[in-house]
């Protein structure tokens, strides 16, 4: 069996460490490169850590990136030149940065997801169905909790779920983004989608999508207990991407949702 040569960026971060751990248990992969944005003399499992350069990525088949937007775009620029496939789990991109990713996907296969969990991607699909079925008489809002170390809010997953609501209503996502609350006990529904983000302890991830007509409330939710579900999802994405042509893909494509 030919193994997939894998490069992992942000290898010292929480997700980078988890992906390395999961890769060690998966016989389909061989780690050929680990990178960080800044120079370091540390090693992980005896592997040197490099910065993001052509040299670092030249022997990789796929790059898995869980970093920050600025770093991701740097990685994509190099990957595009080398014609490498990229799995992106980074969140917090601006609209302009999203457009740049689309441009890179014309040259290389990219799978991008705000959350690599199969369960969360099923939740997004169900959110889209609910949004479409319930119609204009229902308002919606999204609640999420993550560990105290997470900096961006709303989470990439919360925004992903909001995109599911927008798709269900056949409306532009950016036109539906409402107020973004932080660490509030309660927050209101609105004509647009309101968000509330809680940061506390070591919570891996909890998300709720609520629809209300004023007479009833429908709640769709998901809770993660093990960070390995994200890294294993990313590895599934890397395997799936190996056979794909240039384009921008999502976990929805991997799971074959219509």
Buried (B, 14 or more C-beta within 10 A) or exposed (E): EEEBBBBBBBBBBBBBBBBBEBBEEBEBBBBBBBBBBEEBEEEBEEBEBBBBEEEBBEEBBBBBBBBBBEBBBBBBEBBBEEEBBBBBBBBBBEEEBEEBBEEBBEEBBBBBBBBBBBEBBBBBBBBBBBBBEBEEEBBBBBBBBBBEEBEBBBBBBBBBBBBBBBBBBEEEBEEBBBEBBEEEEEBEBEEBBBBBBBBEEEBBBBBBBBBBEEEEEBEBEBEBEEBBBBBBBBBBBBBBBEEBEBBBBBBBBBEEEE
